[in-house]
Amino acid sequence: MTVQVLPVQCKMSPTYSRAEDRENTLKTFEDACNWIDQDTPAKLRNNVRIQSLVYQDVRAKFGLSANLVIRAINRVAANRKMATIDHSTDKNFEPLSIDYDAPIFAFREKDKDVSVTLSRSRQRIKQVLGAYPSDKLRGAKPTSAMLCKNGHEYYINIQVKSNAPNEIQTDKVLDVDLGVTDMAVTSEGQKFGGETIKKIKRHYQSMRAVLQQKSVKGTRSSRKRCRELQQRLSGKESRYQRQINHEISKAIVTRAHEIPARLALEDLAGIREGVSQKARKNQRPQVNGWAFYQLKDFGTYKALQAGIFRVLVDPAYTSQTCHVCGEHRNRHGKSFKCPACGWSVDADLNGAQNIDFLGRYVDRP
């Protein structure tokens, strides 16, 4: 049986003095990560070897507990491994989060609080729990979490483990073609349009441009009001996009469970780098603001919860290939018409049907 780990975000309700201690701990943890990254060979990615080189020095220099030092070393090692996979360069760490495990973290369901180790003390902090986190944490015994800072507020993402149900055995496949005009189109013809999202994104983009200009060139009072408005609007667009992705992924997984069918999704890794230099200037705002990875991620974990097998399919030329006869490169915008066999259909639906076919055999010899 597959074990699924889901983070449950809980808002903390600290006093000012405790918030100051957490702020100091985040800053010390960040300094320790940056010092470890700079003081060890860049090609060294094994956390045990890094620990043998710097453990004692980090404890003496930064005064962190033994477990927090280990968590800092593990974060540096994980960051280097991810940079190797993504072919990117290491970035400086910021004081935004700390990883916690069992010895330095505890959750008490009865008191609705958590106990965490900080740089100066160990504190018990009350949580502001809504209906969803309360339901997820009921009866759970979490052993790990991540302390996060967002603006002036603190959250703790408690990692809850649960046993995912057995996968439903079926030969049917429900494919999802992802796009910008239509965020998702299934092989059954169900569409999730993206026009409203594009309109809202354009609205926020123009608003940010106006506020940025006025915050620099306006009067003193207008600059202050613009900065306050920018802070209030910060994250509002991403929260809206996140909610839409939750709704779309839930609807798709629910339909796959009703059929029942496996779920085939496009593997769009590297899509931003794939935009040509000629078209990048016009398409950059749309492609960079397109949360396709988040939609795929939401669909993946919801499918695992429902016992739906999820496969990733190479999307190359799926929208340009005729689903009936296999003729290539016949797409013109949103429409597809094959000159060989006369097949005419929406281009995204044609791509979804091609991915449906590939999804049946992508995990077979």
C-alpha positions, 0 to 999 in steps of 0.5 A, a space after each residue: 500500500 502506498 503511503 501518501 504525505 500531504 502538508 496541512 497548513 496551519 496559521 500560528 497565533 504567536 505573541 510579539 516576543 515569541 514572533 521575535 524568537 522565531 524571526 531570529 531562528 529563521 535568520 540564524 538557520 538561513 545564515 547557517 545554510 549559506 555558510 555551509 553552502 559556501 564553506 564546503 566543496 560545491 560538488 559535494 552533495 552527500 549530506 553525511 559527508 557534508 555533516 562530517 566536515 562542518 557539523 561541529 563548526 556550525 554548532 559552535 558558530 551559530 548556536 543551533 540545536 543538533 537537530 536544526 544543524 542536521 536539517 540545515 545540512 540536509 537542506 543544502 544537500 537537497 538544494 545542490 541535488 535539485 540544482 544538478 537535476 534542473 541544470 541550474 545554479 545554487 541560489 542563496 537561502 532566505 529566512 523563510 522556512 525551517 524543516 522540523 522532524 520528530 525530536 524538535 517538533 510535536 503536535 497536540 491535537 487536544 490542545 490544538 498547539 505545536 511544540 517547536 525548538 527555536 534557537 533560544 527555547 522550546 515553545 508551545 504555540 496555539 494554532 488557528 485551525 479551520 474546518 479543513 485542517 482540523 479534519 485532516 489532523 483528527 487522529 493523525 500523529 505527525 512527526 515532521 513539519 515546516 515552519 514558514 513565514 509569509 509577510 508578517 504572519 507565521 504558518 506551520 505546514 504539518 506533514 500528515 501521512 496516510 495510506 492511499 487506497 489500492 489502484 483501480 484496475 482498468 484499461 480505460 484512460 481519461 486524457 487531459 490536454 493542457 493549454 493556455 486558451 483552454 486550461 484543460 480539455 479531456 478526451 471526452 470533450 469536457 473543457 475548462 476555459 481559460 478566458 476568465 483567468 487570462 482576463 483577471 491576469 491582464 487586470 492584475 498585470 496592468 494594475 501592477 504596472 500603474 501602481 509601480 509607476 505611481 509609487 515612484 513618480 507620484 506625490 509622497 502621499 500617493 506613493 505611500 498609498 500605492 505601496 500599501 495597495 501593492 502589499 494588500 494585493 500581494 498574492 491575491 492573483 496566485 491564490 485565485 489561480 490556486 483555487 481554480 486549479 484545485 477545482 479543475 483537478 478535482 473535477 477531472 479526478 472525480 470524472 476519472 473515478 466515475 468511469 473508472 479510468 486511468 488519468 493521462 497528463 501531459 508532461 510539460 517540463 521545460 515548456 517555458 524554455 521551449 518557447 521560441 525566441 521569436 515568439 517569446 516577447 509576446 507569449 512570455 506573460 502568458 506562458 510564465 503566468 500559466 500554472 500548469 505544473 501546479 495543476 499537474 501536481 494537484 491532479 497527481 495527489 488527488 488521483 493518488 487519494 482516489 486510487 487512480 493511476 496517473 501517467 505522464 505522456 510526451 505532448 510533442 505534436 499531439 495537437 498537430 497529428 490527426 487522431 484518425 489517420 496520423 497525418 502531421 502538422 495540420 493545426 491552425 490556431 484552435 481548429 484542426 482539419 486533416 487534408 488527408 481524411 477530412 477529420 475536423 475537430 477542435 485542436 485541443 480535443 484532437 490532442 486529448 484523443 491522441 494523448 488518450 491513445 498514448 496513455 494506454 500504452 505508455 507504461 507497457 512494454 
